[in-house]
Amino acid sequence: MTETRKVAVLKGGRSAEREVSLNTGAQVAEALRSDGFGVVEIDAGDADFIEQLRQTGPDVVFIALHGRFGEDGTVQGLLELLDMKYVGSGVLASALAMDKAMSKHVFTQAGLPTPPYVHLRSGDEWDAEGISAELGAKTVVKPASEGSAIGVTIVHDPSELERGIEEAFRHDSSVLIEAFVPGVELTVGVLGTDDPFALPTLEVVPEHEFYDYDSKYVPGMSTHVIPARVTDAQNLECQRLALDAHHALGCRGVSRSDFIVAGDGSVWLLEVNTIPGMTSTSLLPDAARAAGIEFPALCRMLVEGALEE
């Protein structure tokens, strides 16, 4: 099967996460080639990338794009119009997961535990003391539709809130302010189409105050612990919630949900990623490896799942 299948790896693009995407795409392409697939790498930042896709005529497209114009449903919609199969979630699930405010609305409606939040749009009036009274003095301010912790600020008291909101609005017209929950940072990957399953929990220990851009992509700036150093019940709860979030958003093929296990033992769902990073420092490949799925097999599983759709 692998010898006759052509895969277009769509990477790069125009988002703030372009360099990460190029890295992800290169590693995915190498893994698929080593497994016998015919691979063509296409940079979605090229003006003629759509024509390149048409000329390639792939059996399936592996979307290795991160952030806007790749992870947000836009490329998924394009591939639907081109009648091309692709790895990962469809238009709606991709758009919902990328927009952290919208996904929080879905989590709340689905009864999934997520930290309290305030959603601001450009031009909205807001009051620092009122937000602090509602969420607590320490909050997390983030652009609603950016990834890789771009534009994220940890606000320690109301006097820092204005700066954090301004920074987030530099990256997006929609901003999420979330109550800060201290605890253990965990992530859980989900794989599969017809019968998705949760991977082992992975604990993230960043060198900085939180899992920021450097912690994600600079070797040595974070430590991955598998399984996470929490109770068996908390591990199982994170896996259950990852599957529930995957289904609530309508994800397909793969997702990765991020959690905090608080000091009192409660588990909080933060967000869902529909195109997790696939670099040498990324979380999903490490969790898959702990489940006995090496990187080439992981890439093959994702491609074959898309081909069977």
Buried (B, 14 or more C-beta within 10 A) or exposed (E): EEEEBEBBBBBBBBBBBBEBBBBBBBBBBBBBBEBBBBBBBBBBBEEEBBEBBEEBEBBBBBBBBBBBBBBBBBBBBBBBEEEBBBBBBBBBBBBBBBBBBBBBBBBEEBEBEBBBBBBBEEEEEEEBEEBBEBBBBBBBBBBBBBBBBBBBBBBBEBEBBEEBBEBBBEBBEBBBBBBBBEBBBBBBBBBBBEEBEBBBBBBBEBEEEBBBBBBBBEEEBBEBBBBBBBEEEBBEBBBEBBBBBBBBBBBBBBBBBBBBBBEEEEBBBBBBBBBBBBBEBBBBBBBBBBBEBEBBBBBBBBBBBBBEE
